[in-house]
Amino acid sequence: MNAKTITTAALVVAALAAAALLCVDSTTREVDPPTPHAADAGDSAEVDIDFTRMNATMQATYTYRLAANPAEFAGKSMRVSGKFLTGVDEEDGERHYGCLVGNSAGCACCAASLVLEFVPKDSYAWPTNYPPEESQITISGTLEMFEVGDNMLRQPITRVPKLANADIAF
């Protein structure tokens, strides 16, 4: 999986996330109060948005909002759990890391997900200091907008969200 695939996946699932809001019945629209999650039970770090403490409806809502308008969340600290993904960009040979965040519960249209790319805080050695691909991880960091593309080659510059200075727990 390369960087373009990770970024494209994040944009493609936005439509699925939008559909998630349409098929949730009225009995599940209530927002559950945050409850401790095993992954962050001992973590005292405060974050602005904590996906690990959200119910499925809130996760679907925030996944959609993040995919549709990532600039709204720029500068906010986040904590998310999901599957670890990695790949090398075929053009520049740089390794990229992502976390597949999603709601697989509920009806088929609610199985929306988002690949959130992250930049590790520490310079971990690949693959020694990373979990196996598709294993469960929890990452926390600050969402920043990065520019990709090259005007010299007449490619449009696109701003994509990434969690910068991310801490990884697995």
matplotlib code that plots the C-alpha trace (Angstrom):
import matplotlib.pyplot as plt

x = [0.0, 1.5, 0.9, -1.5, -3.5, -3.7, -4.8, -7.2, -8.8, -9.4, -11.4, -13.3, -14.8, -16.3, -19.4, -19.8, -19.5, -22.2, -24.4, -23.8, -25.8, -28.8, -29.3, -28.9, -32.3, -33.7, -33.0, -29.3, -29.0, -28.5, -24.9, -23.4, -21.3, -17.6, -16.4, -12.8, -11.3, -8.7, -6.2, -6.1, -7.2, -3.8, -3.2, -3.6, -2.8, -5.7, -6.8, -9.3, -11.0, -10.9, -12.3, -11.6, -14.3, -17.0, -19.9, -20.4, -22.7, -20.3, -17.4, -19.3, -20.1, -16.6, -15.2, -17.5, -16.6, -12.9, -13.1, -15.3, -13.6, -10.2, -9.2, -11.9, -9.8, -6.4, -4.4, -6.6, -5.1, -6.7, -6.6, -7.8, -7.7, -7.7, -5.6, -2.0, -1.2, 2.0, 3.4, 6.1, 5.4, 6.5, 7.6, 9.9, 10.5, 9.3, 7.5, 4.1, 2.0, -1.7, -4.4, -7.6, -10.3, -13.8, -17.1, -17.7, -20.8, -24.3, -25.7, -23.6, -23.8, -22.5, -19.3, -17.5, -13.9, -11.1, -7.4, -5.7, -2.0, 0.4, 3.9, 5.5, 6.9, 10.1, 12.2, 11.3, 13.2, 11.1, 10.0, 11.7, 9.8, 6.4, 3.6, 2.6, 0.5, -3.2, -2.7, -4.7, -3.0, -3.9, -2.3, -2.4, -1.1, -2.0, -3.8, -1.9, -2.5, 0.3, 0.6, 1.2, 1.6, 4.1, 3.3, 6.5, 4.9, 1.5, 0.0, -2.5, -1.3, -3.6, -3.8, -4.1, -4.6, -2.0, -1.5, 1.9, 4.2, 2.1, 2.6, 1.9, 0.6, 0.2]
y = [0.0, 3.3, 6.9, 7.6, 4.5, 5.6, 9.2, 8.0, 5.5, 8.3, 10.3, 7.3, 6.3, 9.7, 8.7, 5.5, 7.5, 9.9, 6.8, 5.7, 8.5, 7.6, 4.0, 4.4, 3.9, 6.5, 4.2, 4.3, 8.1, 8.7, 9.5, 7.3, 9.0, 8.4, 5.3, 4.2, 2.1, -0.6, 0.9, 4.3, 3.3, 4.2, 7.1, 10.4, 12.5, 14.8, 15.0, 17.2, 14.3, 10.8, 8.2, 5.4, 6.8, 7.3, 5.0, 3.7, 6.6, 9.2, 7.5, 7.4, 11.1, 12.2, 9.9, 11.6, 15.1, 14.3, 13.0, 15.8, 18.7, 17.8, 21.5, 21.8, 19.6, 21.1, 21.7, 19.4, 16.5, 13.1, 9.6, 6.8, 3.0, 0.8, -1.5, -0.6, -0.1, 0.7, 1.1, 2.6, 5.4, 4.1, 7.5, 8.6, 5.4, 6.9, 4.7, 5.9, 4.7, 4.7, 3.6, 2.2, 3.8, 2.6, 1.4, -2.2, -2.7, -2.2, -2.4, -2.7, 1.0, 1.8, -0.2, 3.1, 3.6, 6.1, 5.6, 8.3, 8.7, 9.4, 10.5, 8.8, 11.0, 9.0, 7.6, 4.0, 1.5, -0.4, -3.2, -3.8, -1.2, -1.6, -4.1, -6.5, -5.0, -5.0, -5.5, -3.3, 0.0, 3.2, 6.4, 9.9, 13.1, 16.5, 16.7, 18.8, 19.5, 18.6, 19.5, 16.9, 17.4, 19.2, 22.4, 21.9, 18.9, 20.6, 18.4, 20.0, 20.7, 18.9, 19.3, 16.0, 15.4, 13.5, 13.0, 14.6, 13.6, 10.5, 8.2, 4.6, 1.9, -1.7]
z = [0.0, -1.0, 0.2, -2.7, -1.7, 1.9, 1.0, -1.7, 0.7, 3.2, 0.5, -1.0, 2.3, 3.0, 1.0, 3.0, 6.2, 5.0, 4.4, 7.9, 9.3, 7.2, 8.3, 12.1, 13.7, 16.1, 19.1, 18.5, 17.9, 21.6, 22.5, 25.2, 27.8, 27.4, 29.1, 29.8, 27.0, 27.7, 25.4, 27.2, 30.7, 32.1, 29.8, 31.5, 28.4, 27.5, 23.9, 22.1, 20.3, 21.6, 19.1, 21.7, 24.0, 21.4, 20.6, 17.0, 16.1, 17.2, 15.5, 12.2, 12.6, 13.3, 10.6, 8.1, 9.3, 9.3, 5.7, 4.5, 6.1, 7.6, 8.0, 10.6, 12.9, 12.1, 15.3, 17.4, 19.4, 18.7, 19.9, 17.6, 17.5, 14.5, 12.2, 11.5, 7.8, 6.1, 2.6, 0.5, -2.0, -5.4, -6.6, -3.8, -1.9, 1.4, 3.9, 5.1, 8.1, 8.6, 11.0, 9.6, 11.8, 11.3, 12.5, 11.3, 13.4, 12.2, 8.7, 5.6, 4.7, 8.2, 7.7, 7.0, 7.7, 7.3, 6.8, 8.9, 8.0, 10.9, 11.4, 14.4, 17.1, 17.5, 14.6, 15.1, 13.0, 10.4, 11.0, 14.3, 16.4, 14.7, 15.1, 12.4, 9.6, 10.3, 14.1, 16.5, 17.5, 19.3, 18.1, 19.5, 18.0, 16.6, 13.3, 10.7, 7.1, 4.7, 1.1, -1.6, -5.3, -7.5, -9.4, -11.4, -12.9, -13.1, -10.5, -8.2, -4.7, -2.3, 1.5, 3.3, 7.1, 9.1, 12.8, 13.5, 16.3, 16.9, 19.9, 19.0, 21.5, 20.4]

ax = plt.figure().add_subplot(projection="3d")
ax.plot(x, y, z, "-o")
ax.set_aspect("equal")
plt.show()
